[in-house]
Amino acid sequence: MSETAASLANVPARERFAQLHEVLRDRICLLDYPPGTRLSEEALAEEFGVSRTPLRRVLNQLEAEGLIKSLHGVGTIVTDIDLQELTQVYQLRMELAVLIGKLTPVPPSQETLALLRDLYRRSQALGSAPDIRAFARLNMDVFDVVMRLCGNEPLREVSERLFYQTARIWLKSIPHMDFVEEVSVFSREISEILAAAELGDLQAIGYIRYSHLSMSFIRLKTKAQS
C-alpha cells in the first residue's frame, strides 16, 4: 500500500474525496502529470486503495475545473494550457482579489502570520537556491494562506478554481524568463502581504494581490510575444 493510500484508509468519505482531489490537482499543477498525460482509473484506484466510484467523482471534479478532459475512445487526459486562452481568467482573478478584504474578511490569526513569515523565508531562500518546482509550490502555498483571510465561501470557491486553472502556466513559462527576478518580485509581494496582515489591513492585501497579478500577467504576455 502506498503512503497516500495508507493516509486515506481510515478517513471519512468526504475527507477522503478532498484529500484525493488535492493530491491529483497538485500533481497536475506541478506538472507531475504534464499536459497530454492519460490518467488510468485502474492504476489510480490501485495506487490510492479506493474503488472506481469515488475516484470517478474526483475526476469529474477535476474535469469541471478544466484540468482534465474525458475523450471518447481515448480516456482521461490532462488538458493543455495556453496563455491567450487564460486572459479572461486572469482578468477575473484580479477583480476577485480585491474582494478578499471586502467580503467577510477574516482577521489574521497568529498561526496565519507565522505561515506568512515562513513563506517569506522560503521565497528568500529561493533567491540563493533556484528551484522551479519549489517556486510553483510556494505560489500555491501563498494562495492557500491568503485564502485563510477570506470568510466568504462562494468567493473562496471561485477564486480557488480560477487559481488552479492558471497555476501551471508558471512552470511552463518560467524556464524562458528571468527566474531570479521573478523570485525577487514574488518575495516582495509576500513581504507586502505580510506587512499588511500584521497591520490588520485586509483591503490592502486585496489590492497588493491585484497589482502583482496584473504585472505578472503582463510579464508573461510580453515574454510569450518576444
Legacy VTK file of the C-alpha trace (Angstrom):
# vtk DataFile Version 3.0
C-alpha trace
ASCII
DATASET POLYDATA
POINTS 226 float
0.000 0.000 0.000
1.342 3.443 -0.938
1.863 6.148 1.688
-1.049 8.131 0.227
-3.319 5.097 0.228
-2.425 4.422 3.871
-3.280 8.015 4.803
-6.678 7.680 3.104
-7.554 4.312 4.565
-9.226 5.406 7.781
-10.655 8.839 6.962
-14.338 9.667 6.359
-15.528 9.573 2.753
-15.898 13.365 2.470
-12.367 13.969 3.738
-11.028 11.162 1.556
-12.543 12.859 -1.505
-10.937 16.200 -0.568
-7.512 14.642 0.023
-7.548 12.623 -3.186
-8.705 15.663 -5.141
-5.880 17.750 -3.657
-3.227 15.135 -4.429
-4.271 14.754 -8.068
-4.722 18.504 -8.547
-1.251 19.149 -7.154
0.285 16.557 -9.455
-1.349 18.229 -12.443
-0.398 21.759 -11.366
3.201 20.794 -10.585
3.413 19.024 -13.970
3.983 15.600 -12.440
1.218 14.827 -14.923
2.175 17.011 -17.909
-0.450 18.128 -20.440
-1.472 15.191 -22.591
-0.896 12.591 -19.867
-3.508 9.819 -19.871
-4.758 9.047 -16.373
-5.637 5.414 -15.832
-8.582 4.906 -13.478
-7.405 1.373 -12.769
-3.864 2.463 -11.857
-5.068 5.364 -9.711
-7.637 3.250 -7.892
-4.933 0.707 -7.096
-2.423 3.361 -6.012
-4.841 5.083 -3.643
-6.626 1.978 -2.460
-10.087 3.215 -3.480
-12.849 1.910 -5.714
-13.630 3.389 -9.123
-16.764 5.173 -7.845
-15.117 7.729 -5.512
-12.214 8.106 -7.941
-14.597 8.998 -10.767
-16.183 11.648 -8.526
-12.758 13.217 -8.084
-12.003 13.016 -11.810
-15.370 14.597 -12.611
-14.493 17.465 -10.277
-11.090 17.942 -11.908
-12.760 17.940 -15.327
-15.244 20.594 -14.157
-12.238 22.663 -13.087
-10.722 22.389 -16.567
-7.665 20.373 -15.517
-8.553 17.149 -17.318
-10.940 16.070 -20.046
-12.584 12.780 -20.984
-12.263 11.785 -24.630
-14.404 9.004 -26.022
-12.249 6.098 -27.062
-9.137 7.684 -25.573
-9.682 8.105 -21.843
-8.992 10.807 -19.305
-6.350 13.276 -20.484
-4.640 16.156 -18.669
-5.532 19.364 -20.502
-3.005 21.713 -22.032
-2.766 25.385 -21.082
-2.489 28.440 -23.269
-1.792 31.952 -22.002
-4.080 33.643 -24.501
-6.981 31.389 -23.533
-6.390 32.309 -19.876
-6.591 36.089 -20.396
-10.163 36.365 -19.162
-9.403 34.064 -16.227
-6.547 36.345 -15.142
-8.775 39.397 -15.502
-11.410 37.851 -13.267
-8.803 36.714 -10.742
-7.610 40.301 -10.419
-11.101 41.616 -9.758
-11.820 38.880 -7.225
-8.556 39.532 -5.391
-9.789 42.986 -4.369
-12.895 41.418 -2.819
-10.848 39.352 -0.357
-10.599 42.310 2.008
-14.189 43.417 1.469
-16.448 40.357 1.646
-16.413 38.767 5.097
-12.683 39.292 5.742
-11.107 37.146 8.465
-8.561 38.880 10.736
-5.211 37.077 10.519
-4.503 34.724 13.414
-1.054 34.271 14.894
-0.859 30.978 13.004
-1.601 32.742 9.703
1.017 35.401 10.414
3.549 32.684 11.250
2.757 30.925 7.967
3.239 34.175 6.029
6.609 34.737 7.716
7.649 31.196 6.790
6.533 31.756 3.185
8.652 34.908 3.047
11.676 32.984 4.370
11.106 30.323 1.714
10.957 32.974 -1.006
14.228 34.454 0.215
15.881 31.031 0.191
14.837 30.510 -3.429
16.896 33.521 -4.422
20.117 31.722 -3.491
18.980 28.206 -4.413
16.792 28.413 -7.541
14.260 25.613 -7.839
11.417 25.984 -10.323
9.250 23.310 -8.739
9.732 24.845 -5.282
8.723 28.204 -6.759
5.494 26.702 -8.107
4.798 25.021 -4.763
5.418 28.331 -2.981
2.956 30.079 -5.284
0.292 27.514 -4.388
1.012 27.765 -0.676
0.818 31.577 -0.710
-2.589 31.360 -2.353
-3.812 28.897 0.290
-2.658 31.117 3.163
-4.180 34.269 1.673
-7.477 32.403 1.319
-7.453 31.962 5.097
-8.235 35.681 5.247
-11.426 35.283 3.240
-14.576 34.154 5.048
-16.849 34.348 2.013
-17.247 30.728 0.908
-18.519 31.386 -2.666
-15.620 33.810 -3.226
-13.173 31.222 -1.894
-14.551 28.509 -4.176
-14.453 30.605 -7.343
-11.017 32.051 -6.523
-9.612 28.579 -5.916
-10.991 27.201 -9.158
-9.553 30.076 -11.206
-6.201 29.971 -9.427
-5.622 26.320 -10.230
-6.623 26.867 -13.840
-3.694 29.280 -14.173
-1.197 27.714 -11.745
0.542 25.562 -14.364
1.367 28.496 -16.617
4.310 29.441 -14.414
6.005 26.058 -14.638
5.652 26.192 -18.426
6.819 29.806 -18.746
9.445 30.285 -16.049
12.270 28.423 -17.900
12.065 31.177 -20.542
12.021 34.064 -18.050
14.475 35.619 -15.598
13.898 33.211 -12.731
15.881 35.186 -10.164
13.942 38.347 -10.976
10.603 36.521 -10.747
11.549 35.146 -7.334
12.559 38.644 -6.215
9.234 40.120 -7.362
7.259 37.359 -5.665
9.266 37.752 -2.472
8.362 41.450 -2.420
4.701 40.580 -2.848
4.807 38.186 0.117
6.616 40.829 2.176
3.926 43.398 1.354
1.132 40.950 2.185
2.812 40.125 5.489
3.213 43.810 6.391
-0.461 44.485 5.610
-1.565 41.399 7.573
0.467 42.477 10.599
-1.354 45.822 10.471
-4.698 44.074 10.015
-5.284 45.917 6.716
-7.033 43.216 4.712
-8.232 45.565 1.990
-4.610 46.412 1.262
-3.861 42.702 0.783
-6.532 42.544 -1.917
-5.012 45.455 -3.795
-1.500 44.038 -3.390
-2.674 40.794 -4.962
-4.430 42.723 -7.744
-1.352 44.736 -8.686
1.024 41.776 -8.650
-1.373 39.605 -10.654
-1.670 42.385 -13.223
2.089 42.867 -13.512
2.849 39.139 -13.634
0.327 38.621 -16.430
1.857 41.479 -18.425
5.321 39.948 -17.967
4.023 36.574 -19.106
2.379 38.063 -22.205
5.459 40.123 -23.070
7.686 37.071 -22.848
5.271 34.947 -24.883
5.270 37.566 -27.649
9.046 38.001 -27.749
LINES 1 227
226 0 1 2 3 4 5 6 7 8 9 10 11 12 13 14 15 16 17 18 19 20 21 22 23 24 25 26 27 28 29 30 31 32 33 34 35 36 37 38 39 40 41 42 43 44 45 46 47 48 49 50 51 52 53 54 55 56 57 58 59 60 61 62 63 64 65 66 67 68 69 70 71 72 73 74 75 76 77 78 79 80 81 82 83 84 85 86 87 88 89 90 91 92 93 94 95 96 97 98 99 100 101 102 103 104 105 106 107 108 109 110 111 112 113 114 115 116 117 118 119 120 121 122 123 124 125 126 127 128 129 130 131 132 133 134 135 136 137 138 139 140 141 142 143 144 145 146 147 148 149 150 151 152 153 154 155 156 157 158 159 160 161 162 163 164 165 166 167 168 169 170 171 172 173 174 175 176 177 178 179 180 181 182 183 184 185 186 187 188 189 190 191 192 193 194 195 196 197 198 199 200 201 202 203 204 205 206 207 208 209 210 211 212 213 214 215 216 217 218 219 220 221 222 223 224 225
